[in-house]
Every structure is written in structure tokens, then in C-alpha cells.
Amino acid sequence: MTAVSALVEELKALRKGRGVLAGKLDERLGPEIRRCCGVRAGDRPSEVRDKVTATLAAAIAELPEDLGGLLLVAYALDPRLRLPFYQERIDRVADQLHRDRRTVRRRIDDGIVHLAELVDGRAPGPPEPGLPDEIGPGWHTEELRTFVNLEPAAPEAFEVRRVVADRDGIGALDLAFTVTSADGGPEIDIFSGGRLAGTRKQATDRVGFELRLPAPLRRGQTHEFVVRFKAGAETQPHYACVPKQRCDYFDLRVRFPADRLPAAVWRVAGGFQRDLDDPVATGDPVHPDPTGEIRGEFRRLLPGLAYGFRWSQTG
């Protein structure tokens, strides 16, 4: 049996019950899932769950929407369908899609094959001799509070982020900001908690940057910093957090110009990033308050999925 075929069987077993939310998840993981998700002996239960959900969610985000949406349901990653049994989740999504149960199960089986190929292809290799056996950046976000002001000609966003070190010696953080603007950017300013050590273009619309900390963090130590992002005037009508690793809490506030309130606003919780630009995709409708502000709170964000707001200026 090949590694991918073994991984397919392990992923099929993992979807049972509560999926990735099952108790004692570590005991349900086969050797291939452990390898591909970077699970190590001695990992805490929370670390095991974070590694598995991060790996699966990031790979699912690359699949076609019809398959990806079903796999989010299968593994209880969709916050709207976290029912305790796999068959309950199948029944609910089959009713929503007006499809036969066997058809839904067959599509999920097809999706798991594609998922296994993606996950296996991304699996970390063995550590080089002399290097520590560590997976991931070594830190996670405990709290992220973002304030977006769309009133200025060049919109601004302030992020107040508190991170926790997952191992000793974290002296810098690798971060990124995506802005779909014809004017380029964004401008990045560190207001507190470190120094900007450099920026780099990661994609057409994504800029990576390194935050040098005042002193290396010890495992379990927290650190807070404040960043301002300034975008161009022509930005796309959405703002969302798409975490690359664990993020426990995200508080987002968006302020619209009083004379240019959007015709409609939707809350996005655990959607695909590409849906933010899709005129057909929506979400849960929300309405600005009398001052033109909206607020959303999100907990236990899944890596690779989008959380925030999208809006339309036309009805």
C-alpha cells in the first residue's frame, strides 16, 4: 500500500464521530496523518488538534469549492455543521443541497483522495542532522483586534495582536498582509512592540514582513504589538483574516464613511478566501450601526479559511 492510499484510509476513519473535534484525537491518528501533520511524541492535545486542523483546512482551501465545502462538513470544520455524528452531518448537507445521501458520501470519498494527495505533497520532511525537530513557526495568535477605517482617501487598518510563544527563543515573527488594490502597497508601520526588519513580495497582492521583537520569547510567554496598514484608494470591498496558523480570537471593526454606506454587508466565518471576491457568494447579512460601524467576533479560527466582512456598494 502506498503512502497516499494509506493516508486515504486514515482520513476516511478520521471523519467519523466529531471529526477533528473528537475527544482524545491523538489516539485516532494513524502514522500517515501524524507524518503529514507534523504530530510529534509529547505534543499536547491542543497542539495535536491545531496541527491536524491547520493541515487539513489549508489543503481543503485549495480544492474546488464543491469538494472543499463537503470536506469541511465531513471533518466538522464547518462551524455551521458541527453535529456530533458523521451521518448527521451528511444528512444535513444532503438536505441543504437537495442531493441523495449516497451521492454526498461518494463526493466526499472523491474529495478525500484529492485531499490525501495534497496533504502528502505538503508533508514536512525529516529534520536535517543537528537541527531541532520543530514544526511550524513556534508561536500562535492568542488575540487579534483590528480596526479598519474606510473614511480616509487611503483606508487604514490598525492591528493589535497578542501572540504566545510555543517554544523558547522566538525572536522574530513572520507575518503577511494581503491587499487587492490597484494602487499597490500596503504601507506598514510598527507602532509598538518591535521593529520592522524587512518586507518581501510573496504574491501579486500579498506582502510578507518580519517583526523583530525587543527580546526573544520563552515558551508560554506572551507579547503584544501594534501595526498600521495603509492601503491605496481603490481597494476591494472586503476585509478578512486568513490565518496561516492557530488564531484563538479575532475582533474586527470596520468604519464606513457616513455618506457612502454600503448597500449590503455580509459576515464571513470560515469561508474560502476566493469567495471574498465572488459576487455570488454572500454570508450572514449584518447592518452598520448609526455611526457607520460594524463589528464581528470570531473564535478558534481555522488556518487557510477567511473570517471577516464583505460588502457591496450597489443594491
C-alpha positions, 0 to 999 in steps of 0.5 A, spaced: 500 500 500 502 506 498 503 512 502 497 516 499 492 510 499 494 509 506 493 516 508 486 515 504 484 510 509 486 514 515 482 520 513 476 516 511 476 513 519 478 520 521 471 523 519 467 519 523 464 521 530 466 529 531 471 529 526 477 533 528 473 535 534 473 528 537 475 527 544 482 524 545 484 525 537 491 523 538 489 516 539 485 516 532 491 518 528 494 513 524 502 514 522 500 517 515 496 523 518 501 524 524 507 524 518 503 529 514 501 533 520 507 534 523 504 530 530 510 529 534 511 524 541 509 529 547 505 534 543 499 536 547 492 535 545 491 542 543 497 542 539 495 535 536 488 538 534 491 545 531 496 541 527 491 536 524 486 542 523 491 547 520 493 541 515 487 539 513 483 546 512 489 549 508 489 543 503 481 543 503 482 551 501 485 549 495 480 544 492 474 546 488 469 549 492 464 543 491 469 538 494 472 543 499 465 545 502 463 537 503 470 536 506 469 541 511 462 538 513 465 531 513 471 533 518 466 538 522 470 544 520 464 547 518 462 551 524 455 551 521 455 543 521 458 541 527 453 535 529 456 530 533 455 524 528 458 523 521 451 521 518 448 527 521 452 531 518 451 528 511 444 528 512 444 535 513 448 537 507 444 532 503 438 536 505 441 543 504 443 541 497 437 537 495 442 531 493 441 523 495 445 521 501 449 516 497 451 521 492 454 526 498 458 520 501 461 518 494 463 526 493 466 526 499 470 519 498 472 523 491 474 529 495 478 525 500 483 522 495 484 529 492 485 531 499 490 525 501 494 527 495 495 534 497 496 533 504 502 528 502 505 533 497 505 538 503 508 533 508 514 536 512 520 532 511 525 529 516 529 534 520 536 535 517 542 532 522 543 537 528 537 541 527 531 541 532 525 537 530 520 543 530 514 544 526 511 550 524 513 557 526 513 556 534 508 561 536 500 562 535 495 568 535 492 568 542 488 575 540 487 579 534 483 586 534 483 590 528 480 596 526 479 598 519 477 605 517 474 606 510 473 614 511 480 616 509 482 617 501 487 611 503 483 606 508 487 604 514 487 598 518 490 598 525 492 591 528 493 589 535 495 582 536 497 578 542 501 572 540 504 566 545 510 563 544 510 555 543 517 554 544 523 558 547 527 563 543 522 566 538 525 572 536 522 574 530 515 573 527 513 572 520 507 575 518 503 577 511 498 582 509 494 581 503 491 587 499 487 587 492 488 594 490 490 597 484 494 602 487 499 597 490 502 597 497 500 596 503 504 601 507 506 598 514 508 601 520 510 598 527 507 602 532 509 598 538 512 592 540 518 591 535 521 593 529 520 592 522 526 588 519 524 587 512 518 586 507 518 581 501 513 580 495 510 573 496 504 574 491 501 579 486 497 582 492 500 579 498 506 582 502 510 578 507 514 582 513 518 580 519 517 583 526 523 583 530 521 583 537 525 587 543 527 580 546 526 573 544 520 569 547 520 563 552 515 558 551 508 560 554 510 567 554 506 572 551 507 579 547 503 584 544 504 589 538 501 594 534 501 595 526 498 600 521 496 598 514 495 603 509 492 601 503 491 605 496 484 608 494 481 603 490 481 597 494 476 591 494 470 591 498 472 586 503 476 585 509 478 578 512 483 574 516 486 568 513 490 565 518 496 561 516 496 558 523 492 557 530 488 564 531 484 563 538 480 570 537 479 575 532 475 582 533 474 586 527 471 593 526 470 596 520 468 604 519 464 606 513 464 613 511 457 616 513 455 618 506 457 612 502 454 606 506 454 600 503 448 597 500 449 590 503 454 587 508 455 580 509 459 576 515 464 571 513 466 565 518 470 560 515 469 561 508 474 560 502 478 566 501 476 566 493 469 567 495 471 574 498 471 576 491 465 572 488 459 576 487 455 570 488 457 568 494 454 572 500 454 570 508 450 572 514 447 579 512 449 584 518 447 592 518 452 598 520 450 601 526 448 609 526 455 611 526 457 607 520 460 601 524 460 594 524 463 589 528 464 581 528 467 576 533 470 570 531 473 564 535 478 558 534 479 560 527 481 555 522 488 556 518 487 557 510 479 559 511 477 567 511 473 570 517 471 577 516 466 582 512 464 583 505 460 588 502 457 591 496 456 598 494 450 597 489 443 594 491 
